[in-house]
Amino acid sequence: MKRYVVTGGAGFIGSALVRRLLEEGDGQVTVIDNLLTGKRENLAEIWDRIAFHAVDIRDYDAIASLLRGADTVFHLAAIPSVPRSIEDPVPSHEVNIDGTFQVLRACVAGGVRRVVYAASSSAYGDTPVLPKVETMAPQPLSPYALQKLTGEYYARVFYSCYGLETVSLRYFNVYGPRQDPSSPYSGVISIFLRAILERRRPTIFGDGEQSRDFTYVEDVVSLTIKASRAPNVAGKLYNAGNGGQYTLNQIWRLLQQIEGVSLEPNYAPPRPGDVRHSRADITAAVRDLSHAPRFSLEEGLRRTLEWQRRTLAATAR
Ligand code: UD1
């Protein structure tokens, strides 16, 4: 039987990927996660169906034995967040760059067939042209963006130098159930949803007219699995976005409509390293990987809102 390894599999996106791999049922699933930002509870009801290892990807010896002989390694382990990488750059540098290097090295040594690497839309920076196409020159604006870009370059070089099949997917602002709203470094949608459920005013950094291609987690998971199977994509890079573009002000308005409340946001100065506008050109992913995003922003928001409502109710009990 095939074996799949998901690094960062106890995280928000990783645990959704693990669930989908189990649903597809054609292989065993091993999860590697140091539980720094990941959580066991993200895997609660599937815990008995996976092999879980609380291991850090910087520990080559520990990961090498777990990656050996795997069919596909989905490398999602990372310390996310642009502001976190600015305020505390050492851990994110070590995990996102050194850790990625160790994963790739262990995959070569262990004869892994393919690695799918979770890259980031932040690599594009503030290049004025929209939508962002993979052929554009990257312009990282933060340590996080640079680290994720370095991972892509490493992935490509491991294909050209060592023949390891790698595919990089630039995830565009992924949101959905299990995204933790409780940290200041959390994704903005999870923070907004918690605020609206608690009837609090959110803080918007800048004028709120910055925009993002918010992508629902299940669409990203589908594409990630497609990237693990598609022919003739080794060494390549694809945008993993929805193709849409919404400002923060639009999102907050939409949430107020959905919940039937009126709450004026607090506006604060823009965050350093922040990108102004982001939208993916998904032509290449549609062509080569049969990418087909299914979730509109409104549908994704409703689903995520319901998940947060249930989680809040459960913790209040
Ligand atoms: C960036 C990347 C994304 C990556 C993520 C990892 C870009 C375009 N996207 O997301 O691909 O997955 O890092 O963490 O670079 N904001 C508020 N109020 C809040 C929180 C955030 O106004 O309480 C604003 C931010 O200033 C920013 C926007 O919301 O303008 C989105 O922020 P966030 O969700 O943290 O993601 P990015 O930094 O865009």
Residues whose N, C-alpha, C, O or C-beta is under 5 A from the ligand:
A	BS01	UD1	P80 S81 V82 S120 S121 S122 Y171 F172 N173 Y185 S186 G187 V188 I191 T203 I204 F205 Q210 R271 D274 V275 S278
